[in-house]
Amino acid sequence: MRLAWDRIVVVLVSAGAWAVVLLAGPHLMHGLRTAPRLLAHAGGRRWQG
């Protein structure tokens, strides 16, 4: 019996991508939502060396 390795790889990569989206998605969305605020806050400070 010959295995279709290309299909197995596609299924594994797809499952891994979905796992990343489901596990890291909320954290990434939170980071993207707060990034402009953090950058604006950091840009508003004056560096005093």
C-alpha positions in Angstrom: 0.0 0.0 0.0 1.4 3.3 -1.1 1.0 6.3 1.2 0.1 9.7 -0.2 2.7 11.6 1.8 1.8 14.9 0.1 -1.8 14.6 1.5 -0.5 13.7 4.9 1.8 16.7 5.0 -1.0 19.0 3.8 -3.3 17.7 6.6 -0.6 18.1 9.2 0.4 21.6 8.1 -3.3 22.6 8.0 -3.9 21.3 11.5 -0.9 23.1 12.8 -2.0 26.3 11.2 -5.4 26.0 12.7 -3.9 25.3 16.1 -1.8 28.4 15.9 -4.8 30.5 14.9 -7.0 29.1 17.6 -4.3 29.3 20.4 -2.5 32.5 19.5 -5.3 34.3 17.8 -6.7 36.1 20.8 -3.2 37.1 22.0 -2.3 38.4 18.6 -5.5 40.4 18.3 -5.0 41.9 21.7 -1.4 42.9 20.7 -2.5 44.4 17.4 -5.2 46.4 19.2 -2.9 47.8 21.8 0.2 48.3 19.6 -0.8 51.7 18.3 -1.5 52.9 21.8 1.9 51.6 23.1 3.7 53.2 20.1 1.9 56.5 20.7 2.7 56.4 24.3 6.3 55.6 23.7 6.6 58.3 21.1 5.1 60.9 23.4 7.8 60.5 25.9 11.0 62.5 25.6 14.2 60.6 26.1 16.3 62.2 28.7 19.9 60.9 28.7 
